[in-house]
Amino acid sequence: MQLEIFPDQMYLFREDSSRNMRRFYLMAVQRDLFGGASLIREWGRIGSSGQLRIDHHPDEGRAVDALADLVTAKRKRGYRLLHAPVLTGSMARAPKSQQSHPL
């Protein structure tokens, strides 16, 4: 599957059964009303609500660059990309019964 040149959303996950580790990392870029953009990040254990952080950037290009830098850093730490986008709108989440596994 070919990825977008400048993706505006990404979903990564990391699983290691020997360490009982099941983590997710969601990222999305959204424009704001003032010409800037925000990088919205949510992360935590798969099945939990996780933590949320919003970083404001002066334009969409810088927000997308920040997203790309984070994806690179997370992939070095063992996170894998989920190729089927699961985000719709603003970081939408599936019901708890469907969150047990991202695949």
ABEGO torsion letter per residue (X at the ends): XBBBABBABBBBBBBBAAAGBBBBBBBBBBBBAAGBBBBBBBBEBBGBAEBBBBBBBABAAAAAAAAAAAAAAAAAAGBBBBABBABBEBGBBBBAAAAABAX
